[in-house]
Amino acid sequence: MPKRDFFAFCTSLKPIELRAMGALSRVEHLPAGESIYKPGDPGETLYIINRGVVEITSETVSRPLPGTYLSRGDIFGEAEALTEQPRRHAAKTCEPVSLQCFDRKDFPELLRRVPTFFHYLCEELARRLLAGREATPAVNQRLELSGSLANFDLVTIYQTIVNSSQTGELSIHNAADELISTFFFEAGQPRAGQFEHLTGEEAFWQLFLAEEIPGTFSFSSGENAMTHAIQGGNITRSPGDMLINALQSRDEYIGLKSELPDESTMLERCKPHLTIGESLPVELRPLAEQVWRYCDKRRVPLRALYRHFSVCELKIYQVAHELLRSGHFAWSAELTEKVA
């Protein structure tokens, strides 16, 4: 069965089951930098992220271990809540978050009213166990990973590579077994890469914007694994910052995408001159000017802009949203209605 996040699972529930899930849980809103729990705290609650990014960290006797970052739809704290064990890790917010909280005392009633929820939890725990086994380094300490993207999400794959501190190359093939992306890691740090026509950080953002990529992945460790990805643009930010920004970008992208029509709908200029307002971030203004010139005297589908410019889709959507909001652009269907 393909991997499902919590919200995908909820689409399979009946209305009466959805009401039960709401009645037997509560929502907490926490600011950035807030501790959710610490090692040794009672494990009484299971959490699901509605919005935001949460970091899970642990420590050995001698040193801290790299953090794991979770975002919308991810579950955490379930192992201790199901077994009545104290917390083994620390959880804190990286930005303002909204959490759906399920208390252990309500589990019997939840099991009675929504039994499939616990079947879903079993699926998720089994996937994590499988991912942990697949990601275990061999005796020679070389990390070798491969599998279907239907079973392993990109965040887990990325964090496994980062936490292993391995040097090597991550390759992603589509359903037709065509290579669409490669990223080179040095001692667990992403250094360079490409995704389709994008390179460097733009390629990284685009890789994580995709809600689902049909195909396969493989990671080969070793110094000689840099042949493809090193040709891409350089990546200089820390792996944690890269992932947090990617997860934040994905949330914003999903929100913007829901506000705009289908990406095949045609854009058309409807003002003679471009006037960029203060609401558009400074770093996006050169892109807005380029998009404006590209759409001169022709209608252009939104998806064509991504193929033409060397930036991730989020930036395309941000610019298109602002130009539509300010009346510089309109969807061609809207123009037709006004003329009629």
C-alpha positions in Angstrom: 0.0 0.0 0.0 1.4 3.5 -0.9 2.5 5.7 1.9 -0.2 8.0 3.2 0.1 11.0 5.5 -2.6 11.6 8.1 -4.7 13.9 6.0 -4.7 11.4 3.1 -5.8 8.8 5.6 -8.7 11.1 6.7 -10.1 11.2 3.2 -11.0 7.5 3.6 -13.1 8.1 6.8 -16.9 8.4 7.0 -18.3 11.6 8.3 -19.3 10.0 11.6 -15.7 8.8 12.0 -14.3 12.2 11.3 -16.6 13.7 13.9 -15.3 11.1 16.4 -11.7 12.0 15.6 -12.5 15.6 16.3 -14.4 14.9 19.5 -11.6 12.7 20.9 -8.7 15.1 20.2 -7.8 18.7 20.8 -5.8 21.3 18.9 -2.8 23.1 20.4 -1.2 26.2 18.8 2.4 26.8 19.9 4.9 29.6 19.0 8.3 29.0 17.5 11.0 27.6 19.8 8.4 26.1 22.2 9.2 22.8 23.9 6.5 20.1 23.4 8.2 17.5 25.6 11.6 16.5 26.9 13.3 13.1 27.6 11.7 11.6 30.7 8.4 13.4 30.4 5.3 11.1 30.6 4.3 9.8 27.2 0.6 10.4 27.4 -0.1 12.1 24.1 0.2 11.3 20.4 0.7 14.3 18.1 -0.2 15.0 14.4 1.1 18.2 12.8 -1.6 20.3 11.2 0.7 23.1 10.3 4.4 24.0 10.8 7.7 22.2 11.4 8.7 20.3 14.5 12.2 19.1 15.4 12.8 15.8 17.2 16.2 15.4 18.9 17.9 12.9 21.1 21.3 12.6 22.9 23.8 9.9 23.5 25.9 9.8 26.6 28.6 11.7 24.9 27.1 13.9 22.3 23.8 15.3 20.7 22.5 13.5 17.7 21.2 15.3 14.5 17.6 16.3 14.6 14.7 15.0 12.6 12.3 17.5 11.1 8.6 16.7 10.7 5.9 18.7 8.9 2.2 18.7 8.0 0.6 15.3 8.2 3.5 13.7 10.2 2.9 11.8 13.5 5.2 11.8 16.5 5.1 10.7 20.1 3.0 7.6 19.2 5.5 5.0 20.5 5.5 6.2 24.0 1.7 7.0 24.0 0.9 3.4 22.9 3.3 1.8 25.4 3.0 4.1 28.4 6.7 4.7 28.3 8.4 8.0 29.2 9.7 10.2 26.4 13.0 9.2 24.9 13.5 12.3 22.7 12.9 16.0 22.8 10.4 17.7 20.6 10.3 21.5 19.9 8.7 23.8 17.4 10.8 25.4 14.6 8.1 27.8 13.7 4.5 28.5 14.9 2.7 25.2 14.7 -0.8 23.7 15.0 -1.0 20.2 16.6 -3.8 17.7 16.7 -3.4 15.9 20.1 -4.8 12.5 21.0 -4.5 11.5 24.7 -3.9 7.9 25.7 -6.9 7.9 28.0 -9.1 8.3 25.0 -7.6 5.5 23.0 -10.2 2.8 24.0 -13.1 5.0 22.8 -11.1 6.0 19.7 -10.4 2.3 18.9 -14.1 1.5 19.3 -15.3 4.4 17.1 -12.5 4.7 14.5 -10.7 1.3 14.4 -9.0 2.1 11.1 -7.0 4.9 12.8 -5.0 2.3 14.8 -4.6 0.2 11.6 -3.1 3.3 10.1 -0.8 3.8 13.0 0.4 0.2 12.6 1.2 0.9 8.9 3.2 3.9 9.8 5.2 2.1 12.5 5.9 -0.8 10.2 7.1 1.6 7.5 9.5 3.3 9.9 10.8 -0.1 11.0 11.4 -1.1 7.4 13.0 2.2 6.6 15.4 1.8 9.6 16.4 -1.7 8.4 16.9 -0.6 4.8 19.0 2.4 6.0 21.3 0.4 8.3 24.9 0.8 7.0 26.7 -2.4 6.0 29.7 -3.7 7.9 32.1 -1.5 5.9 30.0 1.5 7.1 29.0 2.4 3.5 25.4 3.5 3.3 23.5 1.9 0.4 19.8 2.9 0.0 17.3 2.1 -2.7 13.6 1.6 -3.1 10.3 2.9 -4.4 9.2 6.4 -3.6 5.7 5.0 -3.0 7.1 3.5 0.2 9.8 6.0 1.3 9.1 9.7 1.6 11.9 12.1 0.5 12.1 13.7 4.0 13.0 10.3 5.6 15.5 9.5 2.8 17.2 12.9 3.1 17.4 12.8 6.9 18.8 9.3 6.8 21.6 10.4 4.5 22.3 13.6 6.6 22.3 11.7 9.9 24.6 9.0 8.5 27.3 11.7 7.7 28.0 9.8 4.4 29.5 11.1 1.2 27.7 10.0 -1.9 25.0 10.6 -4.5 21.2 10.4 -4.3 19.6 9.6 -7.7 15.9 9.7 -8.4 14.3 8.1 -11.5 10.7 8.6 -12.6 8.2 5.8 -13.4 9.8 5.4 -16.9 13.2 4.8 -15.2 14.5 8.1 -16.5 17.0 10.0 -14.3 15.3 13.2 -13.2 17.4 14.3 -10.2 20.7 13.8 -8.6 22.2 15.3 -5.4 25.7 15.0 -4.1 26.3 14.9 -0.3 29.7 15.4 1.4 29.8 14.0 5.0 26.0 14.3 5.2 26.0 17.9 3.8 24.1 18.5 0.5 26.6 20.2 -1.7 25.2 20.3 -5.3 22.4 18.9 -7.4 19.9 19.1 -10.1 16.2 18.4 -10.6 14.9 18.4 -14.2 16.2 21.8 -15.6 17.0 23.3 -12.2 20.3 23.2 -10.3 21.5 24.0 -6.8 19.1 25.2 -4.1 16.3 25.9 -6.6 16.5 22.1 -7.5 16.4 21.2 -3.8 13.2 23.4 -3.2 11.5 21.9 -6.3 12.3 18.3 -5.2 10.5 18.8 -1.9 7.5 20.8 -3.4 6.3 17.7 -5.1 3.6 16.0 -3.0 4.4 12.7 -4.7 7.0 11.6 -7.3 6.3 8.2 -8.9 9.5 6.3 -9.3 12.5 5.0 -7.4 15.5 6.3 -5.5 19.0 5.1 -4.8 21.9 6.4 -2.7 25.5 5.2 -3.3 28.1 6.3 -0.9 31.7 6.9 -1.9 33.9 9.8 -3.1 33.4 8.7 -6.8 29.6 9.2 -6.5 29.8 12.9 -7.5 29.9 12.5 -11.3 26.3 13.8 -12.0 25.3 16.1 -9.2 28.5 18.0 -8.8 27.8 19.6 -12.2 24.8 21.3 -10.6 24.8 24.6 -8.7 26.4 24.7 -5.3 24.5 24.4 -2.0 26.0 26.2 0.9 23.3 26.2 3.6 23.3 23.7 6.5 21.2 20.5 5.9 18.8 21.4 8.8 18.1 24.9 7.3 17.7 23.5 3.9 15.0 21.0 5.1 13.2 23.5 7.3 13.0 26.0 4.4 11.9 23.2 2.1 9.0 22.1 4.4 7.9 25.7 4.9 8.0 26.3 1.1 5.9 23.2 0.6 3.2 24.4 2.9 3.1 27.8 1.2 3.1 26.2 -2.2 0.1 24.0 -1.4 -1.8 27.1 -0.1 -1.0 29.2 -3.2 -1.8 26.3 -5.5 -5.3 25.9 -3.9 -6.0 29.7 -4.5 -5.1 29.7 -8.3 -6.9 27.9 -11.1 -5.5 24.9 -12.9 -1.9 25.4 -14.1 -3.0 24.9 -17.7 -5.2 28.0 -17.7 -3.8 30.8 -19.7 -2.4 34.0 -18.2 -2.8 37.3 -20.1 -1.5 40.8 -19.4 -4.2 43.4 -18.9 -2.2 46.5 -17.9 0.1 48.5 -20.2 2.9 48.9 -17.7 4.3 46.9 -14.7 4.2 48.6 -11.3 5.6 46.3 -8.5 4.1 46.9 -5.1 5.7 46.6 -1.7 3.9 43.4 -1.0 6.2 41.4 -3.3 9.5 40.5 -1.7 12.6 42.3 -3.1 14.2 39.0 -4.1 11.2 38.2 -6.3 11.0 41.5 -8.2 13.5 40.7 -10.9 11.6 37.5 -11.6 8.3 39.5 -11.8 9.9 41.7 -14.4 11.1 38.7 -16.4 7.6 37.1 -16.3 6.0 40.3 -17.4 8.3 40.6 -20.4 7.8 36.9 -21.3 4.1 37.3 -21.4 4.1 40.3 -23.7 1.6 40.0 -26.5 0.8 36.4 -25.8 -1.2 34.1 -23.5 1.0 31.8 -21.4 -0.1 28.8 -19.2 1.2 28.9 -15.7 3.1 25.7 -16.1 5.1 27.1 -19.1 6.6 29.7 -16.7 8.2 26.9 -14.6 9.7 25.3 -17.7 11.1 28.7 -19.0 12.6 30.1 -15.8 15.3 28.6 -13.6 13.4 28.9 -10.4 11.2 26.5 -8.4 7.5 26.5 -8.9 6.8 28.2 -5.5 8.5 31.4 -6.8 6.5 31.2 -10.0 3.3 30.9 -8.0 4.3 33.7 -5.7 4.9 36.1 -8.6 1.8 35.0 -10.5 -0.3 35.4 -7.4 0.9 39.0 -6.9 0.5 40.0 -10.5 -3.0 38.6 -10.6 -3.9 40.3 -7.2 -2.6 43.6 -8.5 -4.5 43.4 -11.7 -1.5 43.2 -14.0 -2.5 39.7 -15.1 -5.8 38.0 -15.5 -6.8 34.5 -16.4 -7.9 34.5 -20.1 -11.2 32.9 -19.1 -11.9 36.0 -16.9 -11.1 38.3 -19.8 -13.5 36.4 -22.0 -16.3 36.8 -19.4 -15.7 40.6 -19.2 -15.8 41.1 -22.9 -19.0 39.0 -23.2 
